[in-house]
Amino acid sequence: PHLILPPPLLLLALPPPSATTPCPPQPNVTRFVCTDPTLRTFPAGLSPSTVAVSVEFTALAVLVPTALAGLSQLQELHLSSNRLATLPATLLRPVPTLRVLDLTDNVLADVPDDIFATTCHLQHLVLRQNRLRALRPAWFRHLPRLLWLDVAANAVTEVPPGLFRPLGSLQSLDLSHNQLMSLSPDALAGLRALERLDLGGNALGTLSPATFAPVPALCLLFLQDNRLRVLPPEIFVPLRHLRVLDLAQNRLRALELPPRSPPGPPLDLDISGNPWDCGCRLLALLREGDTHLVTSRDTLCATPPQYRGQEVAAMSRAGDTGC
């Protein structure tokens, strides 16, 4: 059989494939989502009734100052896992009702001082896993309703005294995996509603005796993976509502505990990975305190020599320790 070929002119007349815009906006859609890795510019033409925008895991590296113009009803903006290195100072002015802003996993080294000046309704702010080296007081002056602040996994080296004072409603603060070596006595001033504080994965070597005095509502405190050698006496006395205390992987030999107010659940306590001195004080503290050791197998005595390598929990239960 003979192969029949189409006329050459017909092949030439075929239109080329059309280039499609990643994630074209749809009319009357109130929640816009785009995770196209080829997206390089923030989508234009979003519906004025849009309340939530998620542009994540894309190649977005630049936002123009007018990117959010016309979105006055926007309440959630998720921009995680992009390539943003800077933000325009006026970016958020068109969205005064914004409640959630997630900028996780970008390359931000700084944020403009007044970027949050018009977002007084913001409740959740996530800046984790960027390249921030400093936290600016101006960021927090206009955020009285903020409930959740996450600046973990940056390169922050200090918390200026009184930095968080305007955040009287804040309930959760994550400063973990930064480069903090110390905290000033007023670092947590003003955080009277704070319930969860994560300081794990820093380089904290010492704490002031009054560090936690401004946060009496604290329920969960994470101090694991630091360089703490000594806890000031009664440092946890203000924390009468504490339910979880993580002191794992430090260099502690002696323990301090918060007061317990029965009835109530025992304190979940992780003190693993420290060189504990299993003398009478520590053993009595664990016997008399209402605590639950969550990783007792890795919580071992370093001294005295006859107890070295033995589980702290077992020693505190033993009746032949001479205490």
Protein Blocks (a to p, Z undefined) as FASTA:
>chain_A
ZZddddfklmmmpccdddddehiacehiabdcdfbfkbcbdcehiafkbcbdcdehiabf
bdcfklmgoilmbfbdcfehiabfbdcfklmmmmmmbfbdcfehiabfbdcfklmmmmmm
bfbdcfehiabfbdcfklmmmmmkbmbdcfehiabfbdcehklmmmmmbmbdcfehiabf
bdcfklmgoilmbcbdcfehiabfbdcfklmmmmmmbmbdcfehiabfbdcehklmmmmm
bfbdcfehiabfbdcddddddddddddddfehiacdfbfklmmmmmmpccddfblmlmcc
fbdfklgoiafklmmmpckloZZ
